[in-house]
Amino acid sequence: MSTPTDNGIHSRINKSDEFAESWQERFSGAFRLNWLKTLSVVTLLAVPAAWTKDDPVRRAAMLDAIDVTDAPTRALPLESNARVDRWVEAFETTRRLEFEGLMRRRALFSDMIRSKLRERNMPEELLYIPVIESGLSPFAVSRVSAVGLWQFMSPTALQYGLRVDEHVDERRDPVRATDAALEYLAWLHGRFGGSWYLAAAAFNGGPGRVERIVKRHGGGVMADDTFWKILPYLPRETREYVPKMIAVTKLAAEAGPDAHFDGSIQPYSYENVFVPGNTTLAGVARALEVDAKVIRDLNPHLIRGITPPGEIYGVRIPEGGSRQVVDALAN
């Protein structure tokens, strides 16, 4: 995953803010609120996290102004063609066990990811990007050192506000990494003219590379149809990325949300307990009288199995266990 750049982004953000502030004063009532929601959605989808994190008050205010819970979630177009059909056939035959395993693991993070997609009014089908990126494993590491559910490279992770150091790698944090990935995808969606196919391809192959290929072989047209025109010129992995995502999405929809769910994998849920630096996850597990793996799986981002020294840090534990941990650490 490559780092996005846009030399004009800061000036556009400032201009949009000035425009919003001046026109907000001219409107009142429901029309003003609807207008503000529309402007805020467009602005937020176009601005990466790293370029707004220095002004959390403004960002929080914009988020508060948006109520998308009653807005229809946009659907990802599900193309049918020979390449997609080959992946469908593969997942129904030679790769059937792989597909069934992915559907079982879907139970772990699908509720969390879907909820975040709905909050942003993004297509729920984007859930299947981490399915094909990492098999929904926070511990996944690629041959080029992309890490986590969404396979972030370090530069992009840092740009989107994720912590990556010797103690904490938030690319492995399912919640933080999902927030960052959806911010990035929303930005890519805007950059590529509202095409989710091109946005997904850029998420995998890098926006600069995909944009150059679109200009050279797609006539510069940013549209879903363009993806299929430029497909032969994309890197091999990116070439199969969107067809594979479409195939998994189609098969998952046909199978239904509970397909292959056997109860062995439960949804990712937790509560935070704040502990001193250098607290081991093994110690937290002992305090709760649970297997150490339970705590490790809730905290895959704590790469050394210990909280960062010199800071109070929130450790994720099974719900209802905070008092038990606090009492154990106090003794």
N, C-alpha and C positions, 0 to 999 in steps of 0.2 A: 504494500500500500504506500503510495507516494504522498508527499506533502503538497497541499494546494498552495498556490501563490496567486495574488491578484494585486497589482500595484495600485489600482484605483479604488480598492475596497474602502479604505478609510475615508476618502473624500465623499464617496457615495453614502456611507453610513451617516456622516455628519450632515450631509444635505437632507437625507431622509428624516433625521431627527429634527432639524430646523423646520422642515416642511410640516411635520406632525405637530410640533409645538405651536406654530403660527396658526394652523387651520383648526386645531383643537378648540381654540378660543372662539371660533366662529360658529361652532355647531353646538346644539344642545339636544337633550332627549334621546329617543331611541335611534334616530338617524345618525347622530354623532357617535353613539356607542357602536353601532354596526360598522360605520366607516372606520372607527379606530381599531376594531377587531380585524377587519380586512387588512388594513395597513400593517398592523402588528404581526399578523401571520406571515405576510409577504416578507417583512423585514427580518423576522426571526429565522425564516427558512433560508434567507440569503446570507446570514452572518454566522460564521463559525464561532465556536465557544471561545477560542483564544483571543478573538478580537472584541469580545464583550465582557470578559471576566474582570477587567479592570474597573468596570462600572456596574457592580452587582445591583445597586439600587435601581438604575434605569432598567436593567434586564428583568428584575423582579416585578417592577411596575408594569412592564410590557406583558409579562406572563400573566399577571393578575387581570389585565384587561381582556385577556382572551378566554373565551368559554367555548371550547370545541366539543364538549361532551355530547351536544345534540346535533353536531354536524355529521353528515354521512362520511364514512371513511372511504377515501378513494381506492379503487381497485386497480391492481396491477394487470395490464393486458396480458392474457395468456395465449400467446401465439401457438398455432399448430403448423408444424412443417416437418420435413424428414429428419432434421437434426434433433428436434425435440422428441419426435416419435422414437428415435433410436435410444434415447435415454429412458423414455418410458418403458420400452421393451426390456432394456437392460435391468432396470429396477424391478421388473416383474419376473425376470428369469435368472440370469447369471448373477445379478447383484441383489437378489431378493432378500437374502439374510442381512445384508448391509442396510437396505432400506428399512426393514423391520426393526433393526437395532436403532436406527435414527428416529423412527417413530416412537419407540419406547422412551428414548432420551428426551424427546420433545416434551414429555410431561414435566421435566425438571424446570425448564425456563420459559416455556411458552406463555404461561399466564403473565409473567413479569414483562416479557418483551411485547406481547400484544397490548398490555395496558399502556406501555410507553408509546407504542405506535398510535394508539387511539388518542392519547393526550395531544399528539402532534398532528393528528389527522393525516397520517401516512398510511399507505397500503399495508394491511396486515400480512400480505404475502411476503413482505420483506423479512418476516420471521425466518424464512428459509435461507437467507444469506448465511447466518452463522451455522445452519445445518450443513451447508455444503462447504463452508470455510473451514470448520473445525470439528464437525461431528458433534457440536454442542459441548465441547470439552474446554473448560477454562485452562486446563494444563497443556493444551495443544501448542506445539512449537514447530514452525515450518523449517524447511531447509535454508531459507533466507532469514531466519530468526524473527519471523512474524509470530505474535504470541496471543493466546487467549481465544475466547469465543469468536471474536470478530477479526482476529489475526492482524492486529495493529503492529506496524513497524514503530520503532522508538520515536523518530522525529514527528510523525503524525500524532502519536499518542501524547507527546509533550505539548504539541500545538493545541490539542483539544483538552488540555488541562488535566491529563492523567499523570499521576505520580509514578515515576520509574526510577528507582534507586536500588541500593544494595539490600534494603530491607523490605521495600514495598514495590510491587509491580502491579499497578491497577489495570494493566491490560488483561490480567487474570481475574479481575473483579467483575463478576457478571453484571452487576448493577451499574457501576461507574463506566465500564467499557461499553455497555449498551447505550447509556446516555450519550457518550462521546461518538459512538458509531452513528447514531441517528442524527446527531447534529451534522456530522460529516456528510451523511447521505442526503440530508436536506439541502446542504450547500451544493453538493454535486448535482442534485436535481435542478436547482436554479441555474447552475453554470451550464448545464447541458440542455437548456431550453425546455425543461419540464419532461424530459424523457427518463423514465425509470430504468429502461434497458441500458441506456448510455451511462446513467449514474452508477448502476451496478457494475458495468464493465470498468468504469473508471475507479470504482472502489477497489476492484481487484487488480487492475493493470496500471493504475495511476492516471490522474486527470490530464497531465501534460501529454503523455503518450497517446491517450485516446483522442484528445482534441486535435493533435497533429494528424492522426489517421483520418478523422472526420473531415478535416480541411482538405487533405490530399485525395482521399478516395470516396468521400461522401458528399462532396460539393459544399461542405461547410454547413449542411442542414442538420440542426439539432432536433431529431425526432426518432421515435421508436423504430420506424422503418429503416432509418439510416444504419441502425445496428446490424441488420442483416446484410446491408450492402457492404459494410466495412469488415464484416466477420472474417473473410479470408486473410485480411491484413493484420489482424490482432495476434498477439502472442498466443501460443497453443492453449495455455490454461485459461486465459480470458475468453478465447474463442468458444470454449465449452461451458463457460461459467453461467451465462444467462440461459442457454438451453437446458442445462442441468437444473437450474433453479426453477424454471417453468415446469419441468417434468416432475420434480419432487412436489411442487405446489399442487399440480393436478392430481397426482396420486394420493397425496394427503387429503385433499378435498373429497375425493371419491371414497377414501377409507373412513373418513369421519374423525372427529376430535379424540375419540376414545379408542381408536384402532390400535391394537398391539399393546394397550395399557394393561399391565398385569399386576399393578400395585407394588412392584419391587422398587420403583422410582417415584418418589413423592415430590411435589412442587417445592421449589426453593423458597423457604420461608425462615425467618430468623428474627431475633431482637438483638440490639446492641447493648453490650455492657462495657463501660469505660474502665480501663485498667492501666496501671503504671507501665512505663517503659520496661523492656526486658522481661515481660511476662510471657511465659511459654504457652503455646497452645496445648501442649501436653498437660501442663498444670491446670489450665482451665478445664480440660476434659476430666482430670481427676476430681476437681471440685464438683463437677456435675455428675460424676460417676457414669460417664459415657465413654464409648470407644474413642480414642484419639482421632481416628479417621473422620468421625462425625464433625469435629471441630475444624480439622484441616480442610474438609470439603466445603465448609461454610466460609472459609477464609483462604482461598487459593492464592490471593494476592500477597499474603505474608510469606514470602518465599523462603525464609529461614525458620519458619515455625515459631517466631518470637516477635513480640511487638517492638517497634522502633525505640531505641534508647532515648531517654531524655524528653519524652512526650507522653501525655495521656492519650491513649488510643482506643478506639471502639472496636471490640472483638465481637464477631457475630456468633451467637449461640442459639440453641433451640429455644423456642418461645417459652417463657415462664421461668427461666433459670437465672435471671439476673441476681436476685437476692442471694441465692445459693453461692454464686461466684464471689460476690462482694463479701459475704460472711467468711468464706474460706480464705480469701486474700487478707482479711483483717486479722486473722488468727496466726 
